[in-house]
């Protein structure tokens, strides 16, 4: 498995956060779900947010090339009506890791 961490450094305004949430919900996630090869390879996806609006997106997939394909799909999406490119500056950086160990646990 492979993980990609994508960083959006804070502080980020409520407007930037709202624009990113809309882009994810209405444009990016549907584009990823529409591709069965990406959807089926996805293990987990998390968005972690700090009080200042900074975020880290954590995506875990079975195969590393899935991360490359997902980036291509995201970059190929067209902005939705009303989306402002100025409110979508993109990530500050991203990192990839091979997953070498996992631990799952249940809640009691």
VEXKOLRO-249520 format. One record per atom (N, C-alpha, C, O): residue number from 0; residue in three letters; z, y, x. Coordinates in steps of 0.02 Angstrom, whole numbers, padded with zeros to 5 digits. Layout:
BEGIN
@vovex:NUM	markol:Ala	Z:Z	Y:Y	X:X;
...
//
This chain:
BEGIN
@vovex:0	markol:Unk	Z:00000	Y:-00059	X:00042;
@vovex:0	markol:Unk	Z:00000	Y:00000	X:00000;
@vovex:0	markol:Unk	Z:00000	Y:00062	X:00044;
@vovex:0	markol:Unk	Z:00019	Y:00060	X:00103;
@vovex:1	markol:Unk	Z:-00022	Y:00117	X:00014;
@vovex:1	markol:Unk	Z:-00025	Y:00181	X:00049;
@vovex:1	markol:Unk	Z:00003	Y:00236	X:00004;
@vovex:1	markol:Unk	Z:-00003	Y:00233	X:-00058;
@vovex:2	markol:Unk	Z:00034	Y:00286	X:00035;
@vovex:2	markol:Unk	Z:00061	Y:00342	X:-00002;
@vovex:2	markol:Unk	Z:00032	Y:00406	X:00025;
@vovex:2	markol:Unk	Z:00022	Y:00414	X:00086;
@vovex:3	markol:Unk	Z:00019	Y:00453	X:-00020;
@vovex:3	markol:Unk	Z:-00002	Y:00520	X:00000;
@vovex:3	markol:Unk	Z:00048	Y:00570	X:-00028;
@vovex:3	markol:Unk	Z:00063	Y:00569	X:-00088;
@vovex:4	markol:Unk	Z:00072	Y:00612	X:00016;
@vovex:4	markol:Unk	Z:00117	Y:00667	X:-00004;
@vovex:4	markol:Unk	Z:00077	Y:00731	X:00002;
@vovex:4	markol:Unk	Z:00050	Y:00747	X:00055;
@vovex:5	markol:Unk	Z:00074	Y:00768	X:-00052;
@vovex:5	markol:Unk	Z:00037	Y:00831	X:-00054;
@vovex:5	markol:Unk	Z:00086	Y:00887	X:-00069;
@vovex:5	markol:Unk	Z:00121	Y:00884	X:-00120;
@vovex:6	markol:Unk	Z:00089	Y:00937	X:-00026;
@vovex:6	markol:Unk	Z:00140	Y:00989	X:-00029;
@vovex:6	markol:Unk	Z:00111	Y:01054	X:-00056;
@vovex:6	markol:Unk	Z:00058	Y:01077	X:-00035;
@vovex:7	markol:Unk	Z:00147	Y:01084	X:-00103;
@vovex:7	markol:Unk	Z:00133	Y:01150	X:-00129;
@vovex:7	markol:Unk	Z:00196	Y:01191	X:-00116;
@vovex:7	markol:Unk	Z:00245	Y:01188	X:-00154;
@vovex:8	markol:Unk	Z:00196	Y:01228	X:-00062;
@vovex:8	markol:Unk	Z:00256	Y:01263	X:-00040;
@vovex:8	markol:Unk	Z:00276	Y:01318	X:-00088;
@vovex:8	markol:Unk	Z:00233	Y:01352	X:-00116;
@vovex:9	markol:Unk	Z:00342	Y:01327	X:-00096;
@vovex:9	markol:Unk	Z:00368	Y:01382	X:-00136;
@vovex:9	markol:Unk	Z:00382	Y:01441	X:-00092;
@vovex:9	markol:Unk	Z:00376	Y:01436	X:-00031;
@vovex:10	markol:Unk	Z:00398	Y:01496	X:-00121;
@vovex:10	markol:Unk	Z:00408	Y:01503	X:-00194;
@vovex:10	markol:Unk	Z:00341	Y:01507	X:-00229;
@vovex:10	markol:Unk	Z:00291	Y:01533	X:-00203;
@vovex:11	markol:Unk	Z:00341	Y:01481	X:-00291;
@vovex:11	markol:Unk	Z:00282	Y:01485	X:-00334;
@vovex:11	markol:Unk	Z:00304	Y:01514	X:-00401;
@vovex:11	markol:Unk	Z:00356	Y:01496	X:-00428;
@vovex:12	markol:Unk	Z:00264	Y:01559	X:-00427;
@vovex:12	markol:Unk	Z:00281	Y:01594	X:-00489;
@vovex:12	markol:Unk	Z:00274	Y:01547	X:-00549;
@vovex:12	markol:Unk	Z:00241	Y:01495	X:-00545;
@vovex:13	markol:Unk	Z:00306	Y:01565	X:-00604;
@vovex:13	markol:Unk	Z:00297	Y:01525	X:-00666;
@vovex:13	markol:Unk	Z:00224	Y:01520	X:-00687;
@vovex:13	markol:Unk	Z:00203	Y:01469	X:-00715;
@vovex:14	markol:Unk	Z:00184	Y:01572	X:-00673;
@vovex:14	markol:Unk	Z:00113	Y:01571	X:-00690;
@vovex:14	markol:Unk	Z:00076	Y:01518	X:-00649;
@vovex:14	markol:Unk	Z:00033	Y:01482	X:-00675;
@vovex:15	markol:Unk	Z:00091	Y:01515	X:-00584;
@vovex:15	markol:Unk	Z:00060	Y:01464	X:-00541;
@vovex:15	markol:Unk	Z:00079	Y:01394	X:-00563;
@vovex:15	markol:Unk	Z:00037	Y:01349	X:-00566;
@vovex:16	markol:Unk	Z:00143	Y:01385	X:-00580;
@vovex:16	markol:Unk	Z:00166	Y:01319	X:-00601;
@vovex:16	markol:Unk	Z:00132	Y:01299	X:-00667;
@vovex:16	markol:Unk	Z:00110	Y:01242	X:-00674;
@vovex:17	markol:Unk	Z:00128	Y:01346	X:-00714;
@vovex:17	markol:Unk	Z:00096	Y:01331	X:-00778;
@vovex:17	markol:Unk	Z:00022	Y:01314	X:-00769;
@vovex:17	markol:Unk	Z:-00003	Y:01268	X:-00800;
@vovex:18	markol:Unk	Z:-00012	Y:01351	X:-00725;
@vovex:18	markol:Unk	Z:-00083	Y:01337	X:-00712;
@vovex:18	markol:Unk	Z:-00092	Y:01268	X:-00681;
@vovex:18	markol:Unk	Z:-00137	Y:01231	X:-00700;
@vovex:19	markol:Unk	Z:-00049	Y:01250	X:-00634;
@vovex:19	markol:Unk	Z:-00053	Y:01184	X:-00602;
@vovex:19	markol:Unk	Z:-00038	Y:01128	X:-00652;
@vovex:19	markol:Unk	Z:-00071	Y:01077	X:-00651;
@vovex:20	markol:Unk	Z:00012	Y:01139	X:-00695;
@vovex:20	markol:Unk	Z:00029	Y:01088	X:-00745;
@vovex:20	markol:Unk	Z:-00030	Y:01077	X:-00793;
@vovex:20	markol:Unk	Z:-00046	Y:01020	X:-00810;
@vovex:21	markol:Unk	Z:-00061	Y:01132	X:-00814;
@vovex:21	markol:Unk	Z:-00119	Y:01125	X:-00859;
@vovex:21	markol:Unk	Z:-00176	Y:01088	X:-00823;
@vovex:21	markol:Unk	Z:-00206	Y:01043	X:-00852;
@vovex:22	markol:Unk	Z:-00191	Y:01108	X:-00762;
@vovex:22	markol:Unk	Z:-00245	Y:01076	X:-00724;
@vovex:22	markol:Unk	Z:-00232	Y:01001	X:-00718;
@vovex:22	markol:Unk	Z:-00277	Y:00960	X:-00727;
@vovex:23	markol:Unk	Z:-00171	Y:00983	X:-00702;
@vovex:23	markol:Unk	Z:-00154	Y:00912	X:-00696;
@vovex:23	markol:Unk	Z:-00161	Y:00875	X:-00763;
@vovex:23	markol:Unk	Z:-00192	Y:00822	X:-00766;
@vovex:24	markol:Unk	Z:-00133	Y:00904	X:-00815;
@vovex:24	markol:Unk	Z:-00131	Y:00871	X:-00881;
@vovex:24	markol:Unk	Z:-00200	Y:00867	X:-00914;
@vovex:24	markol:Unk	Z:-00217	Y:00816	X:-00943;
@vovex:25	markol:Unk	Z:-00239	Y:00921	X:-00910;
@vovex:25	markol:Unk	Z:-00301	Y:00925	X:-00948;
@vovex:25	markol:Unk	Z:-00365	Y:00911	X:-00909;
@vovex:25	markol:Unk	Z:-00417	Y:00897	X:-00939;
@vovex:26	markol:Unk	Z:-00362	Y:00915	X:-00843;
@vovex:26	markol:Unk	Z:-00423	Y:00906	X:-00804;
@vovex:26	markol:Unk	Z:-00417	Y:00850	X:-00753;
@vovex:26	markol:Unk	Z:-00459	Y:00804	X:-00752;
@vovex:27	markol:Unk	Z:-00366	Y:00851	X:-00711;
@vovex:27	markol:Unk	Z:-00361	Y:00804	X:-00655;
@vovex:27	markol:Unk	Z:-00341	Y:00734	X:-00679;
@vovex:27	markol:Unk	Z:-00376	Y:00686	X:-00663;
@vovex:28	markol:Unk	Z:-00287	Y:00728	X:-00717;
@vovex:28	markol:Unk	Z:-00265	Y:00662	X:-00739;
@vovex:28	markol:Unk	Z:-00318	Y:00627	X:-00782;
@vovex:28	markol:Unk	Z:-00330	Y:00568	X:-00772;
@vovex:29	markol:Unk	Z:-00350	Y:00662	X:-00830;
@vovex:29	markol:Unk	Z:-00403	Y:00628	X:-00868;
@vovex:29	markol:Unk	Z:-00461	Y:00605	X:-00823;
@vovex:29	markol:Unk	Z:-00489	Y:00551	X:-00836;
@vovex:30	markol:Unk	Z:-00478	Y:00643	X:-00773;
@vovex:30	markol:Unk	Z:-00533	Y:00623	X:-00728;
@vovex:30	markol:Unk	Z:-00514	Y:00561	X:-00689;
@vovex:30	markol:Unk	Z:-00556	Y:00517	X:-00678;
@vovex:31	markol:Unk	Z:-00452	Y:00556	X:-00667;
@vovex:31	markol:Unk	Z:-00429	Y:00497	X:-00631;
@vovex:31	markol:Unk	Z:-00425	Y:00436	X:-00678;
@vovex:31	markol:Unk	Z:-00448	Y:00382	X:-00660;
@vovex:32	markol:Unk	Z:-00397	Y:00446	X:-00738;
@vovex:32	markol:Unk	Z:-00391	Y:00391	X:-00786;
@vovex:32	markol:Unk	Z:-00459	Y:00365	X:-00808;
@vovex:32	markol:Unk	Z:-00466	Y:00306	X:-00825;
@vovex:33	markol:Unk	Z:-00510	Y:00407	X:-00806;
@vovex:33	markol:Unk	Z:-00577	Y:00387	X:-00828;
@vovex:33	markol:Unk	Z:-00609	Y:00339	X:-00778;
@vovex:33	markol:Unk	Z:-00658	Y:00304	X:-00795;
@vovex:34	markol:Unk	Z:-00583	Y:00336	X:-00718;
@vovex:34	markol:Unk	Z:-00611	Y:00291	X:-00667;
@vovex:34	markol:Unk	Z:-00566	Y:00230	X:-00661;
@vovex:34	markol:Unk	Z:-00511	Y:00233	X:-00635;
@vovex:35	markol:Unk	Z:-00590	Y:00173	X:-00686;
@vovex:35	markol:Unk	Z:-00549	Y:00113	X:-00686;
@vovex:35	markol:Unk	Z:-00531	Y:00091	X:-00615;
@vovex:35	markol:Unk	Z:-00477	Y:00063	X:-00605;
@vovex:36	markol:Unk	Z:-00575	Y:00102	X:-00566;
@vovex:36	markol:Unk	Z:-00559	Y:00082	X:-00498;
@vovex:36	markol:Unk	Z:-00500	Y:00121	X:-00470;
@vovex:36	markol:Unk	Z:-00461	Y:00094	X:-00431;
@vovex:37	markol:Unk	Z:-00492	Y:00184	X:-00491;
@vovex:37	markol:Unk	Z:-00435	Y:00223	X:-00469;
@vovex:37	markol:Unk	Z:-00373	Y:00206	X:-00510;
@vovex:37	markol:Unk	Z:-00319	Y:00195	X:-00483;
@vovex:38	markol:Unk	Z:-00382	Y:00204	X:-00575;
@vovex:38	markol:Unk	Z:-00326	Y:00190	X:-00621;
@vovex:38	markol:Unk	Z:-00294	Y:00123	X:-00605;
@vovex:38	markol:Unk	Z:-00232	Y:00117	X:-00603;
@vovex:39	markol:Unk	Z:-00335	Y:00072	X:-00593;
@vovex:39	markol:Unk	Z:-00308	Y:00004	X:-00581;
@vovex:39	markol:Unk	Z:-00274	Y:-00003	X:-00513;
@vovex:39	markol:Unk	Z:-00233	Y:-00048	X:-00504;
@vovex:40	markol:Unk	Z:-00291	Y:00040	X:-00466;
@vovex:40	markol:Unk	Z:-00262	Y:00037	X:-00399;
@vovex:40	markol:Unk	Z:-00198	Y:00079	X:-00392;
@vovex:40	markol:Unk	Z:-00163	Y:00073	X:-00342;
@vovex:41	markol:Unk	Z:-00184	Y:00120	X:-00442;
@vovex:41	markol:Unk	Z:-00126	Y:00163	X:-00439;
@vovex:41	markol:Unk	Z:-00061	Y:00124	X:-00449;
@vovex:41	markol:Unk	Z:-00054	Y:00087	X:-00498;
@vovex:42	markol:Unk	Z:-00014	Y:00132	X:-00403;
@vovex:42	markol:Unk	Z:00051	Y:00099	X:-00408;
@vovex:42	markol:Unk	Z:00101	Y:00146	X:-00440;
@vovex:42	markol:Unk	Z:00138	Y:00127	X:-00486;
@vovex:43	markol:Unk	Z:00103	Y:00209	X:-00417;
@vovex:43	markol:Unk	Z:00150	Y:00258	X:-00443;
@vovex:43	markol:Unk	Z:00127	Y:00328	X:-00426;
@vovex:43	markol:Unk	Z:00091	Y:00339	X:-00377;
@vovex:44	markol:Unk	Z:00149	Y:00375	X:-00467;
@vovex:44	markol:Unk	Z:00133	Y:00446	X:-00455;
@vovex:44	markol:Unk	Z:00193	Y:00487	X:-00478;
@vovex:44	markol:Unk	Z:00217	Y:00478	X:-00534;
@vovex:45	markol:Unk	Z:00216	Y:00531	X:-00435;
@vovex:45	markol:Unk	Z:00274	Y:00573	X:-00450;
@vovex:45	markol:Unk	Z:00259	Y:00645	X:-00431;
@vovex:45	markol:Unk	Z:00224	Y:00657	X:-00382;
@vovex:46	markol:Unk	Z:00286	Y:00691	X:-00469;
@vovex:46	markol:Unk	Z:00285	Y:00762	X:-00451;
@vovex:46	markol:Unk	Z:00357	Y:00782	X:-00442;
@vovex:46	markol:Unk	Z:00397	Y:00776	X:-00489;
@vovex:47	markol:Unk	Z:00375	Y:00806	X:-00383;
@vovex:47	markol:Unk	Z:00443	Y:00828	X:-00368;
@vovex:47	markol:Unk	Z:00443	Y:00904	X:-00363;
@vovex:47	markol:Unk	Z:00402	Y:00933	X:-00327;
@vovex:48	markol:Unk	Z:00489	Y:00937	X:-00398;
@vovex:48	markol:Unk	Z:00488	Y:01010	X:-00398;
@vovex:48	markol:Unk	Z:00556	Y:01037	X:-00377;
@vovex:48	markol:Unk	Z:00609	Y:01014	X:-00399;
@vovex:49	markol:Unk	Z:00553	Y:01088	X:-00334;
@vovex:49	markol:Unk	Z:00613	Y:01124	X:-00311;
@vovex:49	markol:Unk	Z:00627	Y:01183	X:-00358;
@vovex:49	markol:Unk	Z:00582	Y:01203	X:-00395;
@vovex:50	markol:Unk	Z:00687	Y:01211	X:-00356;
@vovex:50	markol:Unk	Z:00703	Y:01269	X:-00398;
@vovex:50	markol:Unk	Z:00656	Y:01329	X:-00386;
@vovex:50	markol:Unk	Z:00645	Y:01368	X:-00432;
@vovex:51	markol:Unk	Z:00629	Y:01336	X:-00325;
@vovex:51	markol:Unk	Z:00585	Y:01393	X:-00311;
@vovex:51	markol:Unk	Z:00512	Y:01380	X:-00331;
@vovex:51	markol:Unk	Z:00468	Y:01420	X:-00316;
@vovex:52	markol:Unk	Z:00499	Y:01323	X:-00365;
@vovex:52	markol:Unk	Z:00432	Y:01307	X:-00387;
@vovex:52	markol:Unk	Z:00392	Y:01266	X:-00339;
@vovex:52	markol:Unk	Z:00338	Y:01242	X:-00356;
@vovex:53	markol:Unk	Z:00416	Y:01257	X:-00278;
@vovex:53	markol:Unk	Z:00381	Y:01215	X:-00230;
@vovex:53	markol:Unk	Z:00377	Y:01144	X:-00256;
@vovex:53	markol:Unk	Z:00424	Y:01120	X:-00289;
@vovex:54	markol:Unk	Z:00323	Y:01110	X:-00242;
@vovex:54	markol:Unk	Z:00314	Y:01042	X:-00266;
@vovex:54	markol:Unk	Z:00288	Y:00996	X:-00212;
@vovex:54	markol:Unk	Z:00255	Y:01017	X:-00164;
@vovex:55	markol:Unk	Z:00304	Y:00932	X:-00221;
@vovex:55	markol:Unk	Z:00274	Y:00879	X:-00181;
@vovex:55	markol:Unk	Z:00247	Y:00828	X:-00231;
@vovex:55	markol:Unk	Z:00284	Y:00804	X:-00274;
@vovex:56	markol:Unk	Z:00184	Y:00812	X:-00224;
@vovex:56	markol:Unk	Z:00153	Y:00759	X:-00264;
@vovex:56	markol:Unk	Z:00155	Y:00696	X:-00221;
@vovex:56	markol:Unk	Z:00132	Y:00697	X:-00163;
@vovex:57	markol:Unk	Z:00182	Y:00642	X:-00248;
@vovex:57	markol:Unk	Z:00185	Y:00578	X:-00212;
@vovex:57	markol:Unk	Z:00143	Y:00528	X:-00252;
@vovex:57	markol:Unk	Z:00157	Y:00514	X:-00310;
@vovex:58	markol:Unk	Z:00092	Y:00501	X:-00219;
@vovex:58	markol:Unk	Z:00049	Y:00452	X:-00251;
@vovex:58	markol:Unk	Z:00049	Y:00389	X:-00208;
@vovex:58	markol:Unk	Z:00039	Y:00393	X:-00147;
@vovex:59	markol:Unk	Z:00060	Y:00332	X:-00240;
@vovex:59	markol:Unk	Z:00059	Y:00268	X:-00204;
@vovex:59	markol:Unk	Z:00004	Y:00225	X:-00235;
@vovex:59	markol:Unk	Z:00000	Y:00217	X:-00296;
@vovex:60	markol:Unk	Z:-00039	Y:00198	X:-00191;
@vovex:60	markol:Unk	Z:-00095	Y:00157	X:-00213;
@vovex:60	markol:Unk	Z:-00098	Y:00093	X:-00172;
@vovex:60	markol:Unk	Z:-00066	Y:00088	X:-00119;
@vovex:61	markol:Unk	Z:-00136	Y:00046	X:-00196;
@vovex:61	markol:Unk	Z:-00143	Y:-00018	X:-00161;
@vovex:61	markol:Unk	Z:-00186	Y:-00012	X:-00098;
@vovex:61	markol:Unk	Z:-00171	Y:-00044	X:-00047;
@vovex:62	markol:Unk	Z:-00240	Y:00027	X:-00101;
@vovex:62	markol:Unk	Z:-00288	Y:00031	X:-00046;
@vovex:62	markol:Unk	Z:-00299	Y:00103	X:-00026;
@vovex:62	markol:Unk	Z:-00304	Y:00148	X:-00068;
@vovex:63	markol:Unk	Z:-00302	Y:00116	X:00039;
@vovex:63	markol:Unk	Z:-00308	Y:00184	X:00064;
@vovex:63	markol:Unk	Z:-00371	Y:00219	X:00040;
@vovex:63	markol:Unk	Z:-00369	Y:00280	X:00026;
@vovex:64	markol:Unk	Z:-00427	Y:00184	X:00033;
@vovex:64	markol:Unk	Z:-00488	Y:00217	X:00012;
@vovex:64	markol:Unk	Z:-00483	Y:00245	X:-00059;
@vovex:64	markol:Unk	Z:-00522	Y:00289	X:-00078;
@vovex:65	markol:Unk	Z:-00437	Y:00220	X:-00098;
@vovex:65	markol:Unk	Z:-00425	Y:00248	X:-00164;
@vovex:65	markol:Unk	Z:-00404	Y:00321	X:-00160;
@vovex:65	markol:Unk	Z:-00423	Y:00361	X:-00202;
@vovex:66	markol:Unk	Z:-00365	Y:00338	X:-00110;
@vovex:66	markol:Unk	Z:-00344	Y:00408	X:-00101;
@vovex:66	markol:Unk	Z:-00404	Y:00452	X:-00087;
@vovex:66	markol:Unk	Z:-00408	Y:00508	X:-00113;
@vovex:67	markol:Unk	Z:-00451	Y:00429	X:-00046;
@vovex:67	markol:Unk	Z:-00512	Y:00467	X:-00031;
@vovex:67	markol:Unk	Z:-00554	Y:00476	X:-00094;
@vovex:67	markol:Unk	Z:-00579	Y:00530	X:-00107;
@vovex:68	markol:Unk	Z:-00562	Y:00422	X:-00132;
@vovex:68	markol:Unk	Z:-00601	Y:00426	X:-00194;
@vovex:68	markol:Unk	Z:-00569	Y:00474	X:-00244;
@vovex:68	markol:Unk	Z:-00604	Y:00513	X:-00277;
@vovex:69	markol:Unk	Z:-00503	Y:00473	X:-00249;
@vovex:69	markol:Unk	Z:-00468	Y:00517	X:-00295;
@vovex:69	markol:Unk	Z:-00479	Y:00590	X:-00276;
@vovex:69	markol:Unk	Z:-00490	Y:00632	X:-00320;
@vovex:70	markol:Unk	Z:-00477	Y:00606	X:-00213;
@vovex:70	markol:Unk	Z:-00489	Y:00674	X:-00190;
@vovex:70	markol:Unk	Z:-00560	Y:00695	X:-00209;
@vovex:70	markol:Unk	Z:-00571	Y:00751	X:-00233;
@vovex:71	markol:Unk	Z:-00608	Y:00651	X:-00200;
@vovex:71	markol:Unk	Z:-00678	Y:00667	X:-00218;
@vovex:71	markol:Unk	Z:-00684	Y:00681	X:-00293;
@vovex:71	markol:Unk	Z:-00717	Y:00728	X:-00313;
@vovex:72	markol:Unk	Z:-00651	Y:00640	X:-00333;
@vovex:72	markol:Unk	Z:-00653	Y:00650	X:-00406;
@vovex:72	markol:Unk	Z:-00622	Y:00717	X:-00425;
@vovex:72	markol:Unk	Z:-00649	Y:00754	X:-00465;
@vovex:73	markol:Unk	Z:-00564	Y:00732	X:-00396;
@vovex:73	markol:Unk	Z:-00529	Y:00795	X:-00412;
@vovex:73	markol:Unk	Z:-00572	Y:00854	X:-00392;
@vovex:73	markol:Unk	Z:-00579	Y:00902	X:-00431;
@vovex:74	markol:Unk	Z:-00601	Y:00853	X:-00333;
@vovex:74	markol:Unk	Z:-00642	Y:00909	X:-00310;
@vovex:74	markol:Unk	Z:-00706	Y:00917	X:-00351;
@vovex:74	markol:Unk	Z:-00735	Y:00971	X:-00352;
@vovex:75	markol:Unk	Z:-00729	Y:00864	X:-00383;
@vovex:75	markol:Unk	Z:-00790	Y:00867	X:-00423;
@vovex:75	markol:Unk	Z:-00778	Y:00891	X:-00494;
@vovex:75	markol:Unk	Z:-00826	Y:00906	X:-00530;
@vovex:76	markol:Unk	Z:-00715	Y:00897	X:-00515;
@vovex:76	markol:Unk	Z:-00702	Y:00920	X:-00583;
@vovex:76	markol:Unk	Z:-00718	Y:00994	X:-00588;
@vovex:76	markol:Unk	Z:-00708	Y:01032	X:-00541;
@vovex:77	markol:Unk	Z:-00742	Y:01014	X:-00647;
@vovex:77	markol:Unk	Z:-00755	Y:01084	X:-00660;
@vovex:77	markol:Unk	Z:-00695	Y:01116	X:-00692;
@vovex:77	markol:Unk	Z:-00659	Y:01084	X:-00731;
@vovex:78	markol:Unk	Z:-00684	Y:01180	X:-00677;
@vovex:78	markol:Unk	Z:-00629	Y:01216	X:-00708;
@vovex:78	markol:Unk	Z:-00638	Y:01217	X:-00784;
@vovex:78	markol:Unk	Z:-00694	Y:01220	X:-00809;
@vovex:79	markol:Unk	Z:-00583	Y:01214	X:-00819;
@vovex:79	markol:Unk	Z:-00584	Y:01217	X:-00892;
@vovex:79	markol:Unk	Z:-00590	Y:01290	X:-00914;
@vovex:79	markol:Unk	Z:-00574	Y:01335	X:-00876;
@vovex:80	markol:Unk	Z:-00613	Y:01301	X:-00975;
@vovex:80	markol:Unk	Z:-00615	Y:01370	X:-01000;
@vovex:80	markol:Unk	Z:-00545	Y:01401	X:-00996;
@vovex:80	markol:Unk	Z:-00496	Y:01371	X:-01016;
@vovex:81	markol:Unk	Z:-00542	Y:01461	X:-00970;
@vovex:81	markol:Unk	Z:-00479	Y:01496	X:-00964;
@vovex:81	markol:Unk	Z:-00441	Y:01482	X:-00899;
@vovex:81	markol:Unk	Z:-00392	Y:01517	X:-00885;
@vovex:82	markol:Unk	Z:-00462	Y:01433	X:-00860;
@vovex:82	markol:Unk	Z:-00428	Y:01421	X:-00796;
@vovex:82	markol:Unk	Z:-00448	Y:01476	X:-00747;
@vovex:82	markol:Unk	Z:-00506	Y:01495	X:-00742;
@vovex:83	markol:Unk	Z:-00398	Y:01501	X:-00712;
@vovex:83	markol:Unk	Z:-00408	Y:01555	X:-00663;
@vovex:83	markol:Unk	Z:-00400	Y:01526	X:-00593;
@vovex:83	markol:Unk	Z:-00346	Y:01504	X:-00574;
@vovex:84	markol:Unk	Z:-00454	Y:01526	X:-00555;
@vovex:84	markol:Unk	Z:-00453	Y:01498	X:-00488;
@vovex:84	markol:Unk	Z:-00400	Y:01531	X:-00444;
@vovex:84	markol:Unk	Z:-00373	Y:01500	X:-00398;
@vovex:85	markol:Unk	Z:-00384	Y:01594	X:-00458;
@vovex:85	markol:Unk	Z:-00333	Y:01629	X:-00419;
@vovex:85	markol:Unk	Z:-00264	Y:01599	X:-00429;
@vovex:85	markol:Unk	Z:-00220	Y:01606	X:-00386;
@vovex:86	markol:Unk	Z:-00254	Y:01564	X:-00485;
@vovex:86	markol:Unk	Z:-00189	Y:01531	X:-00498;
@vovex:86	markol:Unk	Z:-00189	Y:01458	X:-00475;
@vovex:86	markol:Unk	Z:-00140	Y:01422	X:-00487;
@vovex:87	markol:Unk	Z:-00242	Y:01437	X:-00442;
@vovex:87	markol:Unk	Z:-00248	Y:01368	X:-00418;
@vovex:87	markol:Unk	Z:-00265	Y:01368	X:-00344;
@vovex:87	markol:Unk	Z:-00320	Y:01348	X:-00325;
@vovex:88	markol:Unk	Z:-00218	Y:01390	X:-00302;
@vovex:88	markol:Unk	Z:-00233	Y:01397	X:-00231;
@vovex:88	markol:Unk	Z:-00241	Y:01331	X:-00193;
@vovex:88	markol:Unk	Z:-00265	Y:01331	X:-00136;
@vovex:89	markol:Unk	Z:-00223	Y:01276	X:-00223;
@vovex:89	markol:Unk	Z:-00228	Y:01212	X:-00189;
@vovex:89	markol:Unk	Z:-00167	Y:01199	X:-00146;
@vovex:89	markol:Unk	Z:-00124	Y:01242	X:-00139;
@vovex:90	markol:Unk	Z:-00164	Y:01139	X:-00117;
@vovex:90	markol:Unk	Z:-00105	Y:01119	X:-00079;
@vovex:90	markol:Unk	Z:-00101	Y:01155	X:-00011;
@vovex:90	markol:Unk	Z:-00151	Y:01179	X:00016;
@vovex:91	markol:Unk	Z:-00040	Y:01159	X:00014;
@vovex:91	markol:Unk	Z:-00028	Y:01186	X:00081;
@vovex:91	markol:Unk	Z:-00043	Y:01135	X:00135;
@vovex:91	markol:Unk	Z:-00065	Y:01152	X:00190;
@vovex:92	markol:Unk	Z:-00031	Y:01071	X:00119;
@vovex:92	markol:Unk	Z:-00045	Y:01018	X:00167;
@vovex:92	markol:Unk	Z:-00036	Y:00951	X:00131;
@vovex:92	markol:Unk	Z:-00006	Y:00947	X:00077;
@vovex:93	markol:Unk	Z:-00062	Y:00898	X:00162;
@vovex:93	markol:Unk	Z:-00050	Y:00831	X:00136;
@vovex:93	markol:Unk	Z:-00044	Y:00783	X:00195;
@vovex:93	markol:Unk	Z:-00069	Y:00795	X:00250;
@vovex:94	markol:Unk	Z:-00009	Y:00729	X:00181;
@vovex:94	markol:Unk	Z:00004	Y:00678	X:00232;
@vovex:94	markol:Unk	Z:-00005	Y:00610	X:00200;
@vovex:94	markol:Unk	Z:00008	Y:00600	X:00141;
@vovex:95	markol:Unk	Z:-00028	Y:00562	X:00241;
@vovex:95	markol:Unk	Z:-00035	Y:00493	X:00217;
@vovex:95	markol:Unk	Z:00008	Y:00447	X:00259;
@vovex:95	markol:Unk	Z:00018	Y:00457	X:00319;
@vovex:96	markol:Unk	Z:00032	Y:00397	X:00226;
@vovex:96	markol:Unk	Z:00075	Y:00347	X:00258;
@vovex:96	markol:Unk	Z:00056	Y:00278	X:00233;
@vovex:96	markol:Unk	Z:00038	Y:00269	X:00175;
@vovex:97	markol:Unk	Z:00062	Y:00229	X:00277;
@vovex:97	markol:Unk	Z:00060	Y:00160	X:00254;
@vovex:97	markol:Unk	Z:00130	Y:00143	X:00229;
@vovex:97	markol:Unk	Z:00180	Y:00159	X:00261;
@vovex:98	markol:Unk	Z:00133	Y:00111	X:00172;
@vovex:98	markol:Unk	Z:00198	Y:00089	X:00144;
@vovex:98	markol:Unk	Z:00217	Y:00025	X:00180;
@vovex:98	markol:Unk	Z:00181	Y:-00026	X:00176;
@vovex:99	markol:Unk	Z:00271	Y:00026	X:00216;
@vovex:99	markol:Unk	Z:00291	Y:-00033	X:00255;
@vovex:99	markol:Unk	Z:00349	Y:-00071	X:00223;
@vovex:99	markol:Unk	Z:00364	Y:-00128	X:00242;
@vovex:100	markol:Unk	Z:00383	Y:-00039	X:00175;
@vovex:100	markol:Unk	Z:00437	Y:-00074	X:00141;
@vovex:100	markol:Unk	Z:00450	Y:-00040	X:00075;
@vovex:100	markol:Unk	Z:00444	Y:00021	X:00069;
@vovex:101	markol:Unk	Z:00467	Y:-00078	X:00024;
@vovex:101	markol:Unk	Z:00486	Y:-00050	X:-00040;
@vovex:101	markol:Unk	Z:00552	Y:-00080	X:-00062;
@vovex:101	markol:Unk	Z:00572	Y:-00135	X:-00041;
@vovex:102	markol:Unk	Z:00584	Y:-00044	X:-00105;
@vovex:102	markol:Unk	Z:00646	Y:-00069	X:-00136;
@vovex:102	markol:Unk	Z:00645	Y:-00047	X:-00208;
@vovex:102	markol:Unk	Z:00636	Y:00013	X:-00223;
@vovex:103	markol:Unk	Z:00654	Y:-00092	X:-00253;
@vovex:103	markol:Unk	Z:00659	Y:-00075	X:-00323;
@vovex:103	markol:Unk	Z:00728	Y:-00094	X:-00347;
@vovex:103	markol:Unk	Z:00760	Y:-00140	X:-00321;
@vovex:104	markol:Unk	Z:00750	Y:-00059	X:-00395;
@vovex:104	markol:Unk	Z:00816	Y:-00073	X:-00421;
@vovex:104	markol:Unk	Z:00818	Y:-00059	X:-00496;
@vovex:104	markol:Unk	Z:00779	Y:-00019	X:-00522;
@vovex:105	markol:Unk	Z:00863	Y:-00091	X:-00528;
@vovex:105	markol:Unk	Z:00871	Y:-00080	X:-00600;
@vovex:105	markol:Unk	Z:00932	Y:-00037	X:-00613;
@vovex:105	markol:Unk	Z:00980	Y:-00035	X:-00574;
@vovex:106	markol:Unk	Z:00929	Y:-00003	X:-00668;
@vovex:106	markol:Unk	Z:00987	Y:00036	X:-00690;
@vovex:106	markol:Unk	Z:01031	Y:-00008	X:-00733;
@vovex:106	markol:Unk	Z:01007	Y:-00051	X:-00770;
@vovex:107	markol:Unk	Z:01095	Y:00004	X:-00728;
@vovex:107	markol:Unk	Z:01141	Y:-00036	X:-00769;
@vovex:107	markol:Unk	Z:01171	Y:00006	X:-00822;
@vovex:107	markol:Unk	Z:01211	Y:-00018	X:-00862;
//
